[in-house]
Amino acid sequence: LAFYLFIFSLLWTLFLGFISPILLMTGFLLSPIQGAIIVSIANALSGAILTVLIRNYFIKDIKKMFSQKIERIINLIEKNENLYFFIFRLAGGFGAPSQIQNLIPSLTKIRIINYIIISFFGCLPIYYVSTSIGYSLKFISEIKNLNVNVFSNLNFIITITIIILILIVIKLIKKKFNF
């Protein structure tokens, strides 16, 4: 099952499909950790394949499609490609859809192996949260009564706090760099 989900995720992201359904599905069918790792590897590899294809065949067309907003991100990333691209991936692409996040490296000079490693590790935290949501969907049918005691669970409060902090940091970075 994990192999088939990997192949499906690889093809889905290679053809620029939205990543959130894949994350929910792998989280539902596997554990959150397995799902996050499978989708992160598939996304990194498909992004690398897209980067190679675009750099070799479609670079002029892609440069025409990107607006000034994306060019600012690219200019920021090129200052220190590895560090800034890792921050870009860790912050969820500052709100850019996953399809655009996979196309942006083709416009930079980042090495393919660095892109794969950075994409894998940079996407894992956000993918883990998404696959955890998919995993929790398994248990919705088992819930008989609505239990609000979940808000007293320390792990739940920490997870929600981290998500809110990430969103605030993304907003501040967007505001500072006028994205």
ChimeraX attribute file (.defattr): number of C-alpha atoms within 10 A of each C-alpha:
attribute: neighborCount
match mode: 1-to-1
recipient: residues
	/A:1	9
	/A:2	13
	/A:3	9
	/A:4	9
	/A:5	19
	/A:6	21
	/A:7	14
	/A:8	15
	/A:9	25
	/A:10	23
	/A:11	15
	/A:12	17
	/A:13	23
	/A:14	20
	/A:15	12
	/A:16	19
	/A:17	15
	/A:18	13
	/A:19	19
	/A:20	14
	/A:21	14
	/A:22	24
	/A:23	27
	/A:24	24
	/A:25	18
	/A:26	29
	/A:27	28
	/A:28	20
	/A:29	17
	/A:30	20
	/A:31	16
	/A:32	24
	/A:33	18
	/A:34	16
	/A:35	29
	/A:36	28
	/A:37	21
	/A:38	24
	/A:39	29
	/A:40	28
	/A:41	21
	/A:42	24
	/A:43	28
	/A:44	26
	/A:45	23
	/A:46	22
	/A:47	29
	/A:48	24
	/A:49	17
	/A:50	22
	/A:51	24
	/A:52	16
	/A:53	13
	/A:54	18
	/A:55	17
	/A:56	11
	/A:57	10
	/A:58	14
	/A:59	15
	/A:60	12
	/A:61	10
	/A:62	15
	/A:63	14
	/A:64	8
	/A:65	8
	/A:66	14
	/A:67	9
	/A:68	9
	/A:69	11
	/A:70	17
	/A:71	15
	/A:72	14
	/A:73	18
	/A:74	19
	/A:75	13
	/A:76	15
	/A:77	22
	/A:78	18
	/A:79	11
	/A:80	12
	/A:81	21
	/A:82	17
	/A:83	12
	/A:84	16
	/A:85	28
	/A:86	23
	/A:87	17
	/A:88	24
	/A:89	22
	/A:90	20
	/A:91	20
	/A:92	21
	/A:93	21
	/A:94	19
	/A:95	14
	/A:96	13
	/A:97	13
	/A:98	19
	/A:99	17
	/A:100	14
	/A:101	20
	/A:102	26
	/A:103	18
	/A:104	22
	/A:105	25
	/A:106	27
	/A:107	19
	/A:108	16
	/A:109	11
	/A:110	17
	/A:111	14
	/A:112	18
	/A:113	12
	/A:114	15
	/A:115	22
	/A:116	21
	/A:117	15
	/A:118	20
	/A:119	25
	/A:120	24
	/A:121	16
	/A:122	22
	/A:123	25
	/A:124	21
	/A:125	18
	/A:126	19
	/A:127	26
	/A:128	22
	/A:129	20
	/A:130	23
	/A:131	30
	/A:132	22
	/A:133	17
	/A:134	25
	/A:135	23
	/A:136	14
	/A:137	15
	/A:138	12
	/A:139	10
	/A:140	9
	/A:141	7
	/A:142	8
	/A:143	8
	/A:144	7
	/A:145	6
	/A:146	7
	/A:147	8
	/A:148	8
	/A:149	7
	/A:150	11
	/A:151	11
	/A:152	9
	/A:153	10
	/A:154	10
	/A:155	11
	/A:156	12
	/A:157	13
	/A:158	11
	/A:159	12
	/A:160	14
	/A:161	12
	/A:162	12
	/A:163	14
	/A:164	12
	/A:165	12
	/A:166	16
	/A:167	16
	/A:168	12
	/A:169	14
	/A:170	18
	/A:171	14
	/A:172	12
	/A:173	14
	/A:174	13
	/A:175	10
	/A:176	9
	/A:177	11
	/A:178	9
	/A:179	15
